Amino acid sequence: MRLVVVSIGRLKQGPERELADRYRERFGDIGRKLGFRGLDIQEIPESRARDAASRISEEAAAISAAIPEISVLVALDERGDNIDSAGFARHLGRWRDEAVANTIFAIGGADGLSPDLRRRSKLCVAFGSATWPHQMVRVMLLEQIYRAATILAGHPYHRA
């Protein structure tokens, strides 16, 4: 199964990009051994529309265009479920075992994801009840993907 993070906005050079790259590389090492085909990042430019509804709509269209037909969609949204790392790992492991071709993680821009994308998602995840900048959500998601792989591998990185 291939994992793809589709994110509105670009991570510029700096500590966030370095941390995101570190977790992505770590996942690559362990993920291949677990049957994952890769972890890709697709950055989509932020909409320049004047109003929030138009921005959300334009960004949703761009995200939707990046989702292959045979995919599981995971929405990152502040209204999502708070699941623990072991539960997150179980989802990834189950989709891998079911031979899902692609798992797509969608991170919206400053105005969030469209209701349509949230409805289409197989899983909607929040990292707590706080609102996080989408750049930080990407780093936290990549860490959780890496952590899920270590849980599936029985690696000691995750200590419950």
PyMOL CGO cylinders between C-alpha atoms (Angstrom):
from pymol import cmd
from pymol.cgo import CYLINDER

trace = [
    CYLINDER, 0.00, 0.00, 0.00, 1.24, 3.44, -0.90, 0.3, 1, 1, 1, 1, 1, 1,
    CYLINDER, 1.24, 3.44, -0.90, 0.70, 6.30, 1.55, 0.3, 1, 1, 1, 1, 1, 1,
    CYLINDER, 0.70, 6.30, 1.55, 0.29, 9.84, 0.27, 0.3, 1, 1, 1, 1, 1, 1,
    CYLINDER, 0.29, 9.84, 0.27, -0.05, 13.03, 2.29, 0.3, 1, 1, 1, 1, 1, 1,
    CYLINDER, -0.05, 13.03, 2.29, -1.91, 15.61, 0.21, 0.3, 1, 1, 1, 1, 1, 1,
    CYLINDER, -1.91, 15.61, 0.21, -1.46, 18.94, 1.91, 0.3, 1, 1, 1, 1, 1, 1,
    CYLINDER, -1.46, 18.94, 1.91, -2.50, 22.48, 1.16, 0.3, 1, 1, 1, 1, 1, 1,
    CYLINDER, -2.50, 22.48, 1.16, 0.50, 24.77, 1.46, 0.3, 1, 1, 1, 1, 1, 1,
    CYLINDER, 0.50, 24.77, 1.46, 4.20, 24.26, 1.19, 0.3, 1, 1, 1, 1, 1, 1,
    CYLINDER, 4.20, 24.26, 1.19, 6.67, 23.61, 3.98, 0.3, 1, 1, 1, 1, 1, 1,
    CYLINDER, 6.67, 23.61, 3.98, 9.51, 26.05, 3.56, 0.3, 1, 1, 1, 1, 1, 1,
    CYLINDER, 9.51, 26.05, 3.56, 13.06, 25.28, 4.58, 0.3, 1, 1, 1, 1, 1, 1,
    CYLINDER, 13.06, 25.28, 4.58, 13.45, 25.25, 8.33, 0.3, 1, 1, 1, 1, 1, 1,
    CYLINDER, 13.45, 25.25, 8.33, 12.82, 23.10, 11.40, 0.3, 1, 1, 1, 1, 1, 1,
    CYLINDER, 12.82, 23.10, 11.40, 9.33, 21.95, 10.35, 0.3, 1, 1, 1, 1, 1, 1,
    CYLINDER, 9.33, 21.95, 10.35, 10.61, 20.71, 6.98, 0.3, 1, 1, 1, 1, 1, 1,
    CYLINDER, 10.61, 20.71, 6.98, 13.62, 19.02, 8.62, 0.3, 1, 1, 1, 1, 1, 1,
    CYLINDER, 13.62, 19.02, 8.62, 11.42, 17.23, 11.14, 0.3, 1, 1, 1, 1, 1, 1,
    CYLINDER, 11.42, 17.23, 11.14, 8.91, 16.17, 8.45, 0.3, 1, 1, 1, 1, 1, 1,
    CYLINDER, 8.91, 16.17, 8.45, 11.76, 14.84, 6.28, 0.3, 1, 1, 1, 1, 1, 1,
    CYLINDER, 11.76, 14.84, 6.28, 13.22, 12.95, 9.25, 0.3, 1, 1, 1, 1, 1, 1,
    CYLINDER, 13.22, 12.95, 9.25, 9.97, 11.08, 9.99, 0.3, 1, 1, 1, 1, 1, 1,
    CYLINDER, 9.97, 11.08, 9.99, 9.38, 10.38, 6.32, 0.3, 1, 1, 1, 1, 1, 1,
    CYLINDER, 9.38, 10.38, 6.32, 12.86, 8.88, 5.97, 0.3, 1, 1, 1, 1, 1, 1,
    CYLINDER, 12.86, 8.88, 5.97, 12.45, 6.81, 9.13, 0.3, 1, 1, 1, 1, 1, 1,
    CYLINDER, 12.45, 6.81, 9.13, 9.15, 5.46, 7.81, 0.3, 1, 1, 1, 1, 1, 1,
    CYLINDER, 9.15, 5.46, 7.81, 10.80, 4.56, 4.50, 0.3, 1, 1, 1, 1, 1, 1,
    CYLINDER, 10.80, 4.56, 4.50, 13.31, 2.32, 6.27, 0.3, 1, 1, 1, 1, 1, 1,
    CYLINDER, 13.31, 2.32, 6.27, 10.77, 0.36, 8.28, 0.3, 1, 1, 1, 1, 1, 1,
    CYLINDER, 10.77, 0.36, 8.28, 7.75, 0.72, 5.97, 0.3, 1, 1, 1, 1, 1, 1,
    CYLINDER, 7.75, 0.72, 5.97, 9.20, -1.32, 3.10, 0.3, 1, 1, 1, 1, 1, 1,
    CYLINDER, 9.20, -1.32, 3.10, 9.78, -4.25, 5.45, 0.3, 1, 1, 1, 1, 1, 1,
    CYLINDER, 9.78, -4.25, 5.45, 6.12, -4.07, 6.47, 0.3, 1, 1, 1, 1, 1, 1,
    CYLINDER, 6.12, -4.07, 6.47, 4.75, -4.09, 2.92, 0.3, 1, 1, 1, 1, 1, 1,
    CYLINDER, 4.75, -4.09, 2.92, 4.22, -0.36, 2.43, 0.3, 1, 1, 1, 1, 1, 1,
    CYLINDER, 4.22, -0.36, 2.43, 5.28, 0.93, -0.97, 0.3, 1, 1, 1, 1, 1, 1,
    CYLINDER, 5.28, 0.93, -0.97, 6.23, 4.42, 0.05, 0.3, 1, 1, 1, 1, 1, 1,
    CYLINDER, 6.23, 4.42, 0.05, 5.22, 7.64, 1.70, 0.3, 1, 1, 1, 1, 1, 1,
    CYLINDER, 5.22, 7.64, 1.70, 4.81, 10.53, -0.70, 0.3, 1, 1, 1, 1, 1, 1,
    CYLINDER, 4.81, 10.53, -0.70, 3.99, 14.17, -0.05, 0.3, 1, 1, 1, 1, 1, 1,
    CYLINDER, 3.99, 14.17, -0.05, 1.95, 16.17, -2.53, 0.3, 1, 1, 1, 1, 1, 1,
    CYLINDER, 1.95, 16.17, -2.53, 1.84, 19.89, -1.82, 0.3, 1, 1, 1, 1, 1, 1,
    CYLINDER, 1.84, 19.89, -1.82, -1.01, 21.92, -3.29, 0.3, 1, 1, 1, 1, 1, 1,
    CYLINDER, -1.01, 21.92, -3.29, -0.81, 25.72, -3.44, 0.3, 1, 1, 1, 1, 1, 1,
    CYLINDER, -0.81, 25.72, -3.44, -3.15, 27.61, -1.15, 0.3, 1, 1, 1, 1, 1, 1,
    CYLINDER, -3.15, 27.61, -1.15, -6.17, 29.13, -2.89, 0.3, 1, 1, 1, 1, 1, 1,
    CYLINDER, -6.17, 29.13, -2.89, -6.03, 32.89, -3.43, 0.3, 1, 1, 1, 1, 1, 1,
    CYLINDER, -6.03, 32.89, -3.43, -9.84, 33.28, -3.44, 0.3, 1, 1, 1, 1, 1, 1,
    CYLINDER, -9.84, 33.28, -3.44, -11.16, 36.22, -1.42, 0.3, 1, 1, 1, 1, 1, 1,
    CYLINDER, -11.16, 36.22, -1.42, -13.68, 34.38, 0.76, 0.3, 1, 1, 1, 1, 1, 1,
    CYLINDER, -13.68, 34.38, 0.76, -13.30, 31.26, 2.90, 0.3, 1, 1, 1, 1, 1, 1,
    CYLINDER, -13.30, 31.26, 2.90, -16.04, 29.27, 1.14, 0.3, 1, 1, 1, 1, 1, 1,
    CYLINDER, -16.04, 29.27, 1.14, -14.40, 29.77, -2.25, 0.3, 1, 1, 1, 1, 1, 1,
    CYLINDER, -14.40, 29.77, -2.25, -10.95, 28.91, -0.84, 0.3, 1, 1, 1, 1, 1, 1,
    CYLINDER, -10.95, 28.91, -0.84, -12.28, 25.69, 0.72, 0.3, 1, 1, 1, 1, 1, 1,
    CYLINDER, -12.28, 25.69, 0.72, -14.04, 24.76, -2.52, 0.3, 1, 1, 1, 1, 1, 1,
    CYLINDER, -14.04, 24.76, -2.52, -10.99, 25.41, -4.73, 0.3, 1, 1, 1, 1, 1, 1,
    CYLINDER, -10.99, 25.41, -4.73, -8.69, 23.53, -2.35, 0.3, 1, 1, 1, 1, 1, 1,
    CYLINDER, -8.69, 23.53, -2.35, -11.15, 20.61, -2.14, 0.3, 1, 1, 1, 1, 1, 1,
    CYLINDER, -11.15, 20.61, -2.14, -11.19, 20.34, -5.94, 0.3, 1, 1, 1, 1, 1, 1,
    CYLINDER, -11.19, 20.34, -5.94, -7.38, 20.26, -6.02, 0.3, 1, 1, 1, 1, 1, 1,
    CYLINDER, -7.38, 20.26, -6.02, -7.22, 17.65, -3.24, 0.3, 1, 1, 1, 1, 1, 1,
    CYLINDER, -7.22, 17.65, -3.24, -9.90, 15.52, -4.96, 0.3, 1, 1, 1, 1, 1, 1,
    CYLINDER, -9.90, 15.52, -4.96, -7.94, 15.62, -8.22, 0.3, 1, 1, 1, 1, 1, 1,
    CYLINDER, -7.94, 15.62, -8.22, -4.94, 14.15, -6.36, 0.3, 1, 1, 1, 1, 1, 1,
    CYLINDER, -4.94, 14.15, -6.36, -6.87, 11.15, -4.99, 0.3, 1, 1, 1, 1, 1, 1,
    CYLINDER, -6.87, 11.15, -4.99, -6.59, 8.00, -7.13, 0.3, 1, 1, 1, 1, 1, 1,
    CYLINDER, -6.59, 8.00, -7.13, -9.84, 6.10, -7.70, 0.3, 1, 1, 1, 1, 1, 1,
    CYLINDER, -9.84, 6.10, -7.70, -8.98, 3.08, -5.57, 0.3, 1, 1, 1, 1, 1, 1,
    CYLINDER, -8.98, 3.08, -5.57, -8.00, 4.75, -2.32, 0.3, 1, 1, 1, 1, 1, 1,
    CYLINDER, -8.00, 4.75, -2.32, -8.87, 5.09, 1.31, 0.3, 1, 1, 1, 1, 1, 1,
    CYLINDER, -8.87, 5.09, 1.31, -9.19, 8.75, 2.29, 0.3, 1, 1, 1, 1, 1, 1,
    CYLINDER, -9.19, 8.75, 2.29, -8.19, 9.92, 5.76, 0.3, 1, 1, 1, 1, 1, 1,
    CYLINDER, -8.19, 9.92, 5.76, -9.16, 13.50, 6.59, 0.3, 1, 1, 1, 1, 1, 1,
    CYLINDER, -9.16, 13.50, 6.59, -7.18, 15.49, 9.14, 0.3, 1, 1, 1, 1, 1, 1,
    CYLINDER, -7.18, 15.49, 9.14, -9.71, 17.81, 10.69, 0.3, 1, 1, 1, 1, 1, 1,
    CYLINDER, -9.71, 17.81, 10.69, -10.26, 19.43, 14.10, 0.3, 1, 1, 1, 1, 1, 1,
    CYLINDER, -10.26, 19.43, 14.10, -13.76, 17.89, 14.15, 0.3, 1, 1, 1, 1, 1, 1,
    CYLINDER, -13.76, 17.89, 14.15, -12.34, 14.40, 13.65, 0.3, 1, 1, 1, 1, 1, 1,
    CYLINDER, -12.34, 14.40, 13.65, -11.96, 11.53, 16.08, 0.3, 1, 1, 1, 1, 1, 1,
    CYLINDER, -11.96, 11.53, 16.08, -9.21, 11.50, 18.65, 0.3, 1, 1, 1, 1, 1, 1,
    CYLINDER, -9.21, 11.50, 18.65, -7.69, 8.06, 18.23, 0.3, 1, 1, 1, 1, 1, 1,
    CYLINDER, -7.69, 8.06, 18.23, -4.64, 6.73, 19.98, 0.3, 1, 1, 1, 1, 1, 1,
    CYLINDER, -4.64, 6.73, 19.98, -1.50, 5.64, 18.18, 0.3, 1, 1, 1, 1, 1, 1,
    CYLINDER, -1.50, 5.64, 18.18, -2.27, 1.92, 18.50, 0.3, 1, 1, 1, 1, 1, 1,
    CYLINDER, -2.27, 1.92, 18.50, -5.71, 2.48, 16.97, 0.3, 1, 1, 1, 1, 1, 1,
    CYLINDER, -5.71, 2.48, 16.97, -4.17, 4.47, 14.13, 0.3, 1, 1, 1, 1, 1, 1,
    CYLINDER, -4.17, 4.47, 14.13, -1.69, 1.63, 13.54, 0.3, 1, 1, 1, 1, 1, 1,
    CYLINDER, -1.69, 1.63, 13.54, -4.55, -0.90, 13.46, 0.3, 1, 1, 1, 1, 1, 1,
    CYLINDER, -4.55, -0.90, 13.46, -6.27, 1.10, 10.70, 0.3, 1, 1, 1, 1, 1, 1,
    CYLINDER, -6.27, 1.10, 10.70, -3.09, 1.22, 8.59, 0.3, 1, 1, 1, 1, 1, 1,
    CYLINDER, -3.09, 1.22, 8.59, -2.36, -2.45, 9.20, 0.3, 1, 1, 1, 1, 1, 1,
    CYLINDER, -2.36, -2.45, 9.20, -5.90, -3.50, 8.28, 0.3, 1, 1, 1, 1, 1, 1,
    CYLINDER, -5.90, -3.50, 8.28, -5.91, -1.46, 5.05, 0.3, 1, 1, 1, 1, 1, 1,
    CYLINDER, -5.91, -1.46, 5.05, -2.51, -2.89, 4.14, 0.3, 1, 1, 1, 1, 1, 1,
    CYLINDER, -2.51, -2.89, 4.14, -3.74, -6.43, 4.82, 0.3, 1, 1, 1, 1, 1, 1,
    CYLINDER, -3.74, -6.43, 4.82, -6.89, -5.76, 2.75, 0.3, 1, 1, 1, 1, 1, 1,
    CYLINDER, -6.89, -5.76, 2.75, -4.58, -4.81, -0.16, 0.3, 1, 1, 1, 1, 1, 1,
    CYLINDER, -4.58, -4.81, -0.16, -5.82, -1.22, -0.35, 0.3, 1, 1, 1, 1, 1, 1,
    CYLINDER, -5.82, -1.22, -0.35, -3.77, 0.36, -3.13, 0.3, 1, 1, 1, 1, 1, 1,
    CYLINDER, -3.77, 0.36, -3.13, -3.48, 3.86, -1.67, 0.3, 1, 1, 1, 1, 1, 1,
    CYLINDER, -3.48, 3.86, -1.67, -4.17, 5.56, 1.62, 0.3, 1, 1, 1, 1, 1, 1,
    CYLINDER, -4.17, 5.56, 1.62, -4.47, 9.31, 1.12, 0.3, 1, 1, 1, 1, 1, 1,
    CYLINDER, -4.47, 9.31, 1.12, -4.18, 11.69, 4.07, 0.3, 1, 1, 1, 1, 1, 1,
    CYLINDER, -4.18, 11.69, 4.07, -5.77, 15.07, 3.31, 0.3, 1, 1, 1, 1, 1, 1,
    CYLINDER, -5.77, 15.07, 3.31, -4.69, 18.19, 5.19, 0.3, 1, 1, 1, 1, 1, 1,
    CYLINDER, -4.69, 18.19, 5.19, -6.64, 21.33, 4.37, 0.3, 1, 1, 1, 1, 1, 1,
    CYLINDER, -6.64, 21.33, 4.37, -5.47, 24.90, 4.42, 0.3, 1, 1, 1, 1, 1, 1,
    CYLINDER, -5.47, 24.90, 4.42, -6.10, 27.62, 6.97, 0.3, 1, 1, 1, 1, 1, 1,
    CYLINDER, -6.10, 27.62, 6.97, -9.88, 27.39, 6.45, 0.3, 1, 1, 1, 1, 1, 1,
    CYLINDER, -9.88, 27.39, 6.45, -9.99, 23.60, 6.85, 0.3, 1, 1, 1, 1, 1, 1,
    CYLINDER, -9.99, 23.60, 6.85, -11.34, 20.81, 4.66, 0.3, 1, 1, 1, 1, 1, 1,
    CYLINDER, -11.34, 20.81, 4.66, -14.61, 20.85, 2.78, 0.3, 1, 1, 1, 1, 1, 1,
    CYLINDER, -14.61, 20.85, 2.78, -17.55, 18.99, 4.32, 0.3, 1, 1, 1, 1, 1, 1,
    CYLINDER, -17.55, 18.99, 4.32, -17.62, 16.81, 1.18, 0.3, 1, 1, 1, 1, 1, 1,
    CYLINDER, -17.62, 16.81, 1.18, -14.06, 15.58, 1.75, 0.3, 1, 1, 1, 1, 1, 1,
    CYLINDER, -14.06, 15.58, 1.75, -14.84, 14.87, 5.39, 0.3, 1, 1, 1, 1, 1, 1,
    CYLINDER, -14.84, 14.87, 5.39, -17.92, 12.85, 4.35, 0.3, 1, 1, 1, 1, 1, 1,
    CYLINDER, -17.92, 12.85, 4.35, -15.90, 10.90, 1.74, 0.3, 1, 1, 1, 1, 1, 1,
    CYLINDER, -15.90, 10.90, 1.74, -13.22, 9.97, 4.25, 0.3, 1, 1, 1, 1, 1, 1,
    CYLINDER, -13.22, 9.97, 4.25, -13.03, 6.50, 5.73, 0.3, 1, 1, 1, 1, 1, 1,
    CYLINDER, -13.03, 6.50, 5.73, -11.47, 8.03, 8.83, 0.3, 1, 1, 1, 1, 1, 1,
    CYLINDER, -11.47, 8.03, 8.83, -11.47, 11.60, 10.12, 0.3, 1, 1, 1, 1, 1, 1,
    CYLINDER, -11.47, 11.60, 10.12, -8.72, 12.29, 12.64, 0.3, 1, 1, 1, 1, 1, 1,
    CYLINDER, -8.72, 12.29, 12.64, -8.05, 15.22, 14.98, 0.3, 1, 1, 1, 1, 1, 1,
    CYLINDER, -8.05, 15.22, 14.98, -4.89, 15.76, 16.99, 0.3, 1, 1, 1, 1, 1, 1,
    CYLINDER, -4.89, 15.76, 16.99, -6.78, 16.92, 20.05, 0.3, 1, 1, 1, 1, 1, 1,
    CYLINDER, -6.78, 16.92, 20.05, -9.36, 19.65, 20.37, 0.3, 1, 1, 1, 1, 1, 1,
    CYLINDER, -9.36, 19.65, 20.37, -6.92, 22.49, 19.71, 0.3, 1, 1, 1, 1, 1, 1,
    CYLINDER, -6.92, 22.49, 19.71, -6.60, 24.08, 16.29, 0.3, 1, 1, 1, 1, 1, 1,
    CYLINDER, -6.60, 24.08, 16.29, -3.15, 23.45, 14.79, 0.3, 1, 1, 1, 1, 1, 1,
    CYLINDER, -3.15, 23.45, 14.79, -1.41, 25.17, 11.87, 0.3, 1, 1, 1, 1, 1, 1,
    CYLINDER, -1.41, 25.17, 11.87, -1.55, 22.86, 8.86, 0.3, 1, 1, 1, 1, 1, 1,
    CYLINDER, -1.55, 22.86, 8.86, 2.28, 22.77, 8.72, 0.3, 1, 1, 1, 1, 1, 1,
    CYLINDER, 2.28, 22.77, 8.72, 2.38, 21.35, 12.26, 0.3, 1, 1, 1, 1, 1, 1,
    CYLINDER, 2.38, 21.35, 12.26, -0.39, 18.87, 11.44, 0.3, 1, 1, 1, 1, 1, 1,
    CYLINDER, -0.39, 18.87, 11.44, 1.80, 17.52, 8.64, 0.3, 1, 1, 1, 1, 1, 1,
    CYLINDER, 1.80, 17.52, 8.64, 4.73, 16.97, 11.00, 0.3, 1, 1, 1, 1, 1, 1,
    CYLINDER, 4.73, 16.97, 11.00, 2.48, 15.34, 13.63, 0.3, 1, 1, 1, 1, 1, 1,
    CYLINDER, 2.48, 15.34, 13.63, 0.87, 13.12, 10.98, 0.3, 1, 1, 1, 1, 1, 1,
    CYLINDER, 0.87, 13.12, 10.98, 4.24, 11.97, 9.63, 0.3, 1, 1, 1, 1, 1, 1,
    CYLINDER, 4.24, 11.97, 9.63, 5.36, 11.16, 13.18, 0.3, 1, 1, 1, 1, 1, 1,
    CYLINDER, 5.36, 11.16, 13.18, 2.17, 9.14, 13.76, 0.3, 1, 1, 1, 1, 1, 1,
    CYLINDER, 2.17, 9.14, 13.76, 2.64, 7.26, 10.48, 0.3, 1, 1, 1, 1, 1, 1,
    CYLINDER, 2.64, 7.26, 10.48, 6.19, 6.39, 11.53, 0.3, 1, 1, 1, 1, 1, 1,
    CYLINDER, 6.19, 6.39, 11.53, 4.97, 5.46, 15.02, 0.3, 1, 1, 1, 1, 1, 1,
    CYLINDER, 4.97, 5.46, 15.02, 2.25, 3.24, 13.50, 0.3, 1, 1, 1, 1, 1, 1,
    CYLINDER, 2.25, 3.24, 13.50, 4.90, 1.41, 11.49, 0.3, 1, 1, 1, 1, 1, 1,
    CYLINDER, 4.90, 1.41, 11.49, 6.99, 0.83, 14.61, 0.3, 1, 1, 1, 1, 1, 1,
    CYLINDER, 6.99, 0.83, 14.61, 3.91, -0.50, 16.42, 0.3, 1, 1, 1, 1, 1, 1,
    CYLINDER, 3.91, -0.50, 16.42, 3.16, -2.88, 13.52, 0.3, 1, 1, 1, 1, 1, 1,
    CYLINDER, 3.16, -2.88, 13.52, 6.80, -4.01, 13.54, 0.3, 1, 1, 1, 1, 1, 1,
    CYLINDER, 6.80, -4.01, 13.54, 6.96, -4.50, 17.31, 0.3, 1, 1, 1, 1, 1, 1,
    CYLINDER, 6.96, -4.50, 17.31, 9.76, -1.91, 17.49, 0.3, 1, 1, 1, 1, 1, 1,
    CYLINDER, 9.76, -1.91, 17.49, 10.39, -0.31, 20.90, 0.3, 1, 1, 1, 1, 1, 1,
    CYLINDER, 10.39, -0.31, 20.90, 9.96, 3.31, 19.65, 0.3, 1, 1, 1, 1, 1, 1,
    CYLINDER, 9.96, 3.31, 19.65, 6.33, 3.25, 20.84, 0.3, 1, 1, 1, 1, 1, 1,
    CYLINDER, 6.33, 3.25, 20.84, 5.96, 2.68, 24.54, 0.3, 1, 1, 1, 1, 1, 1,
    CYLINDER, 5.96, 2.68, 24.54, 2.36, 2.42, 25.72, 0.3, 1, 1, 1, 1, 1, 1,
]
cmd.load_cgo(trace, "trace")
